[in-house]
Amino acid sequence: MKKLIITAVALVFSLASAFAQDLQKAKPTKSPDEKSARFTKRMTKELSLEATQQERVQAVNLDKFKQIEEVKSMANIDHATRRQKMKQIDDNYFTTLKGVLSAEQFTKFQAMSAEMKEKAFARKQKK
C-alpha cells in the first residue's frame, strides 16, 4: 500500500512538472502587422523619424515581416536554403531602408541592428 501511494505521488509530480514546462514554451506568436508596428515605433523613437519616413518605414517593415513569415511557413526547404532566403530578405530590407532614411539615421539603424543581433545571439547561447 505504501509503495502504491509513493508511486501515485511521484506520478502526479512528474505530470505536473511536464505540464508546467509546456506552458512556459507556449508563447503567443505575433502577426506581421503587430511586429512591424512595434518595430516601426521603436525605430521612430530611436531614429527620430519624420511622419513621411514613418509611413514608408512601416510599409517596408510590414513587407519584411510578411516575407519572413512566408519563409518560416515553408516546411519542405532545408536549413541552408531557408538561411539564404532570410539573408536575401535582410539584404533587400537594408537596401530599401537606405533609400528611406538619411545617412545619419541609417548609420544609427545599422548600430541598432547589430546590437539586436548580439542580444539575440546571447539569448540563443543561454538556452
N, C-alpha and C positions, 0 to 999 in steps of 0.2 A: 504494500500500500504506500509506504514511504517513497519507494522508487517511482511509483506512478505519479505521485504529487510533484516530486522533483522534476521528472521528465515533462510534465504538463507546464510547470512554471518556466522551465528552460525554453520550451517551445513558444510560449507566449512572449517571452523576452526577445527571442530571435526574430519572431514575426514582427514585433513592434519596431525593432531596430531596422529591419529591412524596409518596412513601410515608411519610416522616417527618412531613410536615405532617398527613396523615390520622390518624396515630397520636396526635398532640397534640390534635386536635379531638375525638376519640372518648373521652369520659369516661363512666363508668357512671352511669346515672340511678338515683336512689334512689326507693324506693317511698314512697307517702304515709305508711305506718306508720313507716318509718325517719326520714323528715323530721319527723313530729310528735313522735317520741320524742326526737330530737336537740334540737328547738326547746323542747320541754317541759323537758328537762334544763337547758337554758340559762336558761329563764325561772325555774325553781325556784331556781337558783343566784343569779341577779341580783335576783330579786324576793322572795326568802325565802318561798316558798310553803309553806303547811301541807299535810299529806298529803291532806286532802279537796279543797283547792284544786287540788293537783297532779293528782288524778284527773279533776276536772272540766275543767281546762285541757287535759289530754291528749286528752279526748274532743272538745273544741272545736277543738283544733289538727288532729286527725285528720280531722274533718269539713271543715275549711277546705282542707286539702291534697288531699282527695279531690275536692272541688268544683273546685279549681284544675286538677287533673289531667284532670277531665272537660271543662272548657272548653278546655284545651290540645289535647285529642284531637279536638275539633270542627274538621274540615278545611274545611267549607263555609261558615264565617262570616267576615265581613270584619273588618278590624283595629279599626274603631270599635266594632262590636258586642262583639268579644272584650274590648276595653278596658272597655266599660261593664259587662259581666258580672263582670270582675275587680274593678272598683270596688265593685260591689254585694256581692260576696263579702267584700271587705275591710270595708265598712261594717257588714255583719251580724256579722262577726267581732269588730269593736271593740265593738259594742253588747252582744254576748253576754259578752265578757270583762269589760265594765264591771260586769256583774251578779255575776261570779265574784270579781273582785279588789277589795281595799279601795281607797279613794280614793288613798292614798299609793302603793300598788302600781300602780294604773292610770296615775298620773302618771309613775312611773318607766318603765312599759311604753311609754307614748307617746314618751318621750325615747329609749328604746332603739330603738323602731321608726323614728323619724326618723333616728337615726344609721345604722341599717342601710340605709335608703333612700338616704342620702347616699353611703355607701360603694358601694352597687350602681351608683348613677349615675356615680360617679367611675370605677369599673371599666369601665362601658359606654363612657365617653368615651375611655378609654385605647385601646380596640380600634379 
